[in-house]
Amino acid sequence: MVMGMMRQPIPNTAGQAGNRLVIVDALRAVALLGIVVTHASTGFLVGPPPAADFMRFSELDRVIAKWVPILIEGKFFTIFSFLFGLSFAIQLERARRAGKPFAGRYAWRLLVLMGIGFVHSMFFGGDILMIYALLGLLLLPVHKLRSRTLVITALILILNLPGLVLGTLFLATPTQTPEQQQAQTKQFERSALQQFEIKTKGTPHELVTLHLTESVKNRVFFQLYTGRLWITYGLFLLGICAGRARLFEHSEASKKFFLRLMVASGVAAAAATVFVVLYPASFERTLRTVVYWYVGTIQHSLLAAFYVAAAALLLWKPAAAAVTRLLAPMGQTGLTSYLSQSAFGVSVFYGIGLGLLGKLGVAASIGLSIAFYVAQLLLARWWMTRFRFGPVEWMWRSLTDLRAHPMRHGGDRAMATS
């Protein structure tokens, strides 16, 4: 099914505004909703909780805390990563049509993004921009490969086959003694409590120091242990192929493809989700644990594929046009919106702000963050009626081109006639 669409580019039809695919912007906004809910479910802690019942003050908190990891956590980062690869393909095609060089400018663009991500990571330990920039650079050597090659490679990585192999090989390594395991557990608990104390009571200097040291190690470990590093790269590759095939340009072929994808991924995701609910992964050192963990990792991608297909089909319906128009501006300002969510989380939950981390339950934290998301939607809509770029997007583009781009609509014409 995927290979067939890769071989048959879809003709350019509707679903565009200017040079942008509105559906892609709308999907990016949907992904940002899932991301802010994911972070809010742990009070933007981004690290080990200080206690097993952290932020669970009511039965509603406990129910939501159980289902967010199953239905939301990881799925919308997956969509965000896929759309990053899709944007790469769109930018490459635009450069080709304009007859402009691409590789050098794109590499510099990613280095600028890495700088933005570094500043972001100083205050928030969940930064993904630096990882995106690093993996994005690895797209340049492979972007000319055939789509079939990229799809096969992408599926191997997204289905986390490297992780399955590594997890199986790990079983052959020497096991720890009970004393070593106990000491490691105590060290983990001490580290979790120390990080929580800094985020709730620490000074800005202590927070930045934590994020540039311990949080970096935690992030690297998480990326490797879960396979998220190569899964993200696989999603980039799949996004490139989707861009080449013009899957998000509104056409009957696109709708048929996404309908088939929704059914296939929905069935597979439902089976994987039931498995995850019935057999949650543990830390036991057995082949069964490796299999349980593996199913849990691919459940992210299966459910994300279902969400993308269902959202695309829904947002293409004429009755959903108003929703699409509401979401699209936030997708256009995706980088600004993503960073704004981190600023919201730090200022509301951390000790350098309002200090609500650990004081609000899961339900209240998510409710507050959804309210912030709605405010972001309205602000983005207001902003994009007046300006060409989001604030951070403007800075990113201006630093990439080493010149200040005009912010207001019609600014290029005004500069040309001045």
N, C-alpha and C positions, 0 to 999 in steps of 0.2 A: 504493500500500500504506500509506504513512504517512498520506496524506490521509484514507483510509477510517477509520483508527483515531482520527484527530482529530475526525471527525464523529460517532463513536459511542462515548460514554463507557461504560466498562466498569462493571458493577455491583460494588459493594463485597462482596467475599467473604472468603476466608481470607488468610493471609499477614501478619496484623497482630498486634502485641503491644501492648495498650493503644492509644495514639494513634500508634504508630510502625509503619512498614512494615519488617519485619525484613529483607526481601530488599534494601532500599535500604541499610540499615546494613551488611549483609554485603558488598554490592558496594563500598561505601566502603572497607571493610577490604581487599578485593582490590586496589583502586586504590592504597592505601597500600603494599602489598607491591611493586607495580611502581614506585612512586615511590622507595622506599628502595633498590631494586636499581639504578635509574637513577643515583641520586646516588652509590651505592657503587662503580659501575663506573668512576668517575673520582676516587674517594677524596674525594667531596664538594667537589671543587675548584671547580665552578661557574665556569668561566672557561677561557681558552685554556691547553692543556697546555704545559709548558716544552720538550717534545721530542716527536717523532712517535711514539716507542716508549714513551711514558710508561706506567708500571705494567704493561708487558708483558715479564715475565721468563721465561715459558715458552710452549710451544705452546698450552697450555690457555688462558692469558691472552690470547693473540692471537686464538684462535677466539671466545672469549666477547666480547672487545672488538669483534669484527666484527659479531656477531649481536645484541648488546644494542641498538645504535641501530636495527637493522632491525625487531626483534620487540618491544622493550619501550620504548625511549626515546620520550617524547612521547605514547605510547598511553594510559598510565595517568593522566597529567595531563589528557588529554582526557576520560577517564571521570570524574575528580574534578571537572572543570569542569561537565560535564553534570549531575552529581548536585547541584552547587550550585544550578543553575537549577531542578532538580526540587524541592529543598528550599524554594526561594522559592515555588513553586506550592503546596506543602503548607502552608506557613505562612500564605499568603494565604487559602487555603480555610478553615483553622482560625479565622482572625480573622473571616472572613465569617460562619461558623456561630455564632461566639460574639457577633457583633454588635459587635466591637471595631474601633476605627480601626487602620489598617495602615500607611499610607505614612509618617507621621511617626515612628512607633516603629521601622519597618524602616530608615529613613534614619539614625536615631541608632544603631541596632544596627550598621550598616555603618561608621559613623564610629568606633565603639568597636573594630571589627575592624581598621580602618585603623591605629589606635593600637597594637594588638597586633602588627600586621604591621610597623610602623615599628621597634618594639623588636626584633623578630625579625630584620629586615634589617640591624640594626647588627652582628650577629654572624655572619649567614649570608647570602651574596649571592644565594641562590636563592629568596628569599621570593616567594610568589605571593599572599599575603593582601592586600597593598595594592592589587594589580591587581584582585583579586576585589572588594574594597570599592568601588573606583572604577567598575568596570563594573557592579557590582550596583546602584549608584545610577541608572545609565542604564536599568535595568529598570522603574523606577517610572513614567516617562512612557509606556511602551508596553505595560504588562501588561494593559491592557483591550482591546487590539486583538484581532481575530478570530484564531483559531488558524491558519487558512489563511495569513493575512498573515504571522504569526510564523514559520510553517514555511518559507515561501518565502524570507523574509529570512534565516532561519537557514541554510538550505541554500546560499544564495549566499555567505554568510560562511564557513561550515564548509568548503565546497569551494574556498575561497580564490580565488574569481574576482577579487576586488580585487587580490590579489597577482599573479595572472597578468597582469592589465592593467598594473599598475605595473612588473612585470618586463619586459614587452614595450616599454613606453614608455622604460624605462631604456636600452634599446639605442640610442635616438636621441640620447642625451646624449654630449658629447665624451668620447673615450677618453683615458686617461692615457698619457703617454710611458713607455717602458721605464725611464727614470731615476726617474720619479715612482712607478711600480709597485715598483721596487726599494727606494726610500726608505720607502714605505708598509709593505712587508714587513719591513724591518729595524725600523721603529718598532713594529710588531705583535709581533715577537719580543722586543724589549726590554721591552715592556709585560707580555707573558706571563711572562717571567722575573721581573720585579719583583713582580708579583702573587703568583707562586709563593713567592718569598722571604719576603714578608710573611706569607703563610699558614702557612709552615713555621717561620719564625724570628722573626717580628715580635712586638712587644708587643701587649697588648690594645688600647692606644690606636691603634697603627698599623693594626691589623685593623679597628677600627671606622671609622677615617678612610677606609680603602680602600673599605669597604662603603658609606659615605655619599657617596662621590665617584665613583671609577672604576667600581665595581660598578653604580651606578645608571645610568651612561651605557651600560655593556655590556648591562644588562637592557632598557633602552629600545630600543637598537639591535636586540637579539635579537627583541623583541616585534614590531617593525616590519618587520625584514628577513624574518623567517619568516612573517609574517602571523598570528602567534600571538595578537596583541591582538584582532583582529576575529574570528578563529576562536573564541576563548574566549567572546566575547560571543554569537556564533552558537550555541555549545553551551548557554549560559545560556537563550537563547530556546527552543531545542529541548527543554531540560529542563522549561521551563514548560509546553510543549505536552504532553509526556509525563505531567506531573502532572495536567493537566486531563483527559486521556484515561484516567487511572488505569491506565496500562500495567503498573505494578508491583504491582497488586493481583491476587492469585493467582486466575486463572479460565481456562477453556478458551480464551476469546477472546485472552487475554494470551499463553498458550502457543503458540497458532497464529500470532500476530503475531511472536513472537520466533523461532519456527521458520523462518518465511519470511525474517525479517531475517537470521538466522544463515546461511541458504543464500545469499541474495543478496549480503550483505556479505562472506561467506567467499570466494565466487567472485571478486568484484571485488578484494578485498584480496590474494588469491593472485596475481592478474594483476599488480597494482601492485607487490607484493613482488618478484616475479620481475623486473619491469622495473627496480626499484631496485637489485637485486643485479647485474644485467647491465650497467646503465648508470648508475653512480653520478654524482651531480651534481659539477660542477667549477666553477672560477671563470673559465672562458673566457667572453668576452663575445659569445655567439652565441644565436640563437633556440633552437637545440637544447639549450643549457644551461638556458634558461628553462623549456623543456618538461620536461627531466629533473628540475629543481628542483621544478616544480609537481607532478609525479606523486609525488615524495617527500613533499611536504607533505600531500597528500590521502590518502596511504597510512596516515598516522597515524590519521585519522578512520575510514577503512574498516576497519582492523584493530581499532580500539577498539570499533566497532559489533559486529564479530564476537565479540570478547571478552565484551561486555556480554550479548549474546543467548545465547551459549553458557553463560556463568556463571549467568544467570537460570534457564535451563532445567535446568541441573544442580542448582542449589541448591533448586529447587522440588521435586525428586524426594524422596520419603519416605526413601530410603536416605541422602540427604545432609543429613538434618535435624540430625544431630550437628555436622556441619561448619558449617552455617548458624548454629547456636547458639553455636559457638565464635567465629565471625567477627563476629557482630552487636555484641557489647559494644565491640569496637574501633572499629566504625563509629559507635557512639553517642558515643564519645570521640574522634571523628575529629580535632578541632582539637588536643586534647592530644597525640594520637599523632603528628600531623604535626610539631608543634613539638618533641616528644621525639626524633624522628628527626634533626632538625637539631642538637639538643643532643648527641645521640650522635655525629653526624658531626664536629662541631667539637671535642668533647672527646677523640675517639679519633684523628682524622687531623690536626688543626691543631697548630701549634707551642705554642699556649697549653695544649694537653692532652698527649696521649701522643706526638704528632708522628709518626704513622705514614704521613702523606701522602707518596707516592712510594717508600715502603719496602715496602709490601705490593703484591702483584700484583693484577690485576683479579679473579681467581678467589677469592683469599683475602679480599679486601675485601668481595666480594658474599657469600661464605659467612659472614663475621663479621656482616654486616648482616642476613642472614636469621635468624641465631641471635638477634640483638637483636629482630627482628620477632616471632619466636615468643615471646620473653619478654614483649613488649608484649601479644600476644594473651592470654597467661595472666594478666598483671597486670590487663588491662582486664576480663577475666571476673571475677576476684576483686573488683575495685573496684566493678563495677556490681551485684554482689549485695548490696553494703552501702550504696552511695550512689546518688543520683538523677542526678548529673551527673559528668562528668569534671572535674578541677580547673580547667582553663582554660575549659571550657564553663560551669562555675558562675560564674567571674569575669565571663565575657562576659555571661551572662544577668543577673547582679546589677548590673553597670554599666549594662546596657541599661535595666533597670527602676528603677535608682537605689535599690535595697533589697537586702539580703542574703537570698537564698533559702535555705531549709533544705537541707542537704546529704543528710542521711540519709533513707531511705525512711520515710514516715509523718511526716515533719517538719512538714508543713502541719497535720496533725491535732493533733500535740503542741503547736504554737504556738496553735492555736485553743482548746485546752482549758486552756492555762496561765494 
